[in-house]
Amino acid sequence: MVLTTRPTATADRPTETTGSYSGALAMVTTLFFMWGFLTSLNDILIPHLKSIFDLNYFEVMFVQFCFFLAYALFSIPAGIIIERVGYKKSMVAGLLIMGLGSLLFVPAAMVPSFPLFLVALTVLATGITDLQVSANPYVTVLGPAKTASSRLTLTQAFNSLGTVVGPRLGAALILGGAVTYTAEQLAAMGPQALHAYRVQAASTVKLPYVLIAIALIVLGVVISRFKLPQVPEAEGGHAKETGAHDSIWRHRNLVMGAIAIFAYVGAEVAIGSFLVNYLHEPYIGNLTYVQGGAYLAFGYWLGAMVGRFAGSWVLRQMSPRAVLTFNAVVAATLVCVSMATTGGFAMWSMILVGLFNSIMFPTIFTLGIEGLGPLTGEGSGLLNTAIVGGAVIPLLQGLIADRIGIHHAFILPVLCYLYIALFAMRGTPSRQVG
């Protein structure tokens, strides 16, 4: 992906004397909230669709597979769009695509059809991919380089706020209004009764996603009228303009960082996707789906939000690599403890992983593009493509859960966290590029 630098007017470029980036940062932060909100709703859709369509764990994990596959398919095209139309127009386009994806939940629920739900999720995720590719590098250069990790962690904290609000509202509006039946009860139903049940249960997603679509369209209009500053570094600036000959694949730190992003997103999404069902198990929490959704929101995702707000300060005081190593090791340990125990101990050990997930994505992202200079745009595209880990890891964990049970299928996130610790300790920029 080649991003080129475009000239910008002085008035569009805040400086120490003309203003600050605080207004732009606040506006872009709303985007982080929205995609966190929508991504976390998948964790509510998974048990809901699993029950409606009588799916096994592997089958229902296609929710996450289709959603996060969009990152692999559309990150580079999103970068090309940014090059052509700029960051603001790209963000507006992303919001409108997300709105379209949300509206597609209505026909999917009316049929109802699991493949149509997957299509709606893919369209929704395409818009989110566009926002991710735009907003993450934009925030890193919207201020001093030395505080980039802290700044991105702070904006990611509002992403986590969305992940707290999303499951709570989703559990109340989607799961709370649905009647669930066991696999045996569904098998005993006639074709007409089964269809009527599925229509009734699927209908609970319509109102939430219509309201989301309206909110996204309104936010798109607001962003389109807001004057975001153009930052030359955010516009890319490929090495060919400086006469240098370089490739992102020559930067070991970036490649290791991309694998770390793959592992982190895969682990975080896998745990969140399975948590409601995990807490529903009699030997873990014996909770209803609605209760499990509340623990997902106010335990797992709230922990991530608190950790990001706190981490924004901690990362100003300590080495980001040291903090990342500590968090990854603790997260791996907590998952192992949960797999080795039952009851409340197993439940809370898994929920607490969210706290230590908190700083991982923004820290890996900023460390991954560290020292890339004019290759930062292409490096960002590679890191965003690696978010496809959220498609692959949950699907593999679903396959393992169907074979050995949900309790011990979490060995996959453990391996992911151990790799992240390795990246934190061993991945360093080979040289500065400028």
Secondary structure, DSSP 8 states (H G I E B T S, - for coil): ---------GGGS--TTT--SHHHHHHHHHHHHHHHHHHHHHHHHHHHHHHHTT--HHHHTHHHHHHHHHHHHHHHHHHHHHHHH-HHHHHHHHHHHHHHHHHTHHHHHHTT-HHHHHHHHHHHHHHHHHHHHHHHHHHHTSS-GGGHHHHHHHHHHHHHHHHHHHHHHHIIIIITT-----HHHHHHS-HHHHHHHHHHHHGGGHHHHHHHHHHHHHHHHHHHHS-----GGGG---GGGTT----GGG-HHHHHHHHHHHHHHHHHHHHHHHHHHHHHSTTTT---HHHHHHHIIIIIIHHHHHHHHHHHHHHHHS-HHHHHHHHHHHHHHHHHHHHH--HHHHHHHHHTHHHHHTTHHHHHHHHHTTT-GGGHHHHHHHHHHGGGHHHHHHHHHHHHHHHH-TTTTTHHHHHHHHHHHHHHHH---SS---
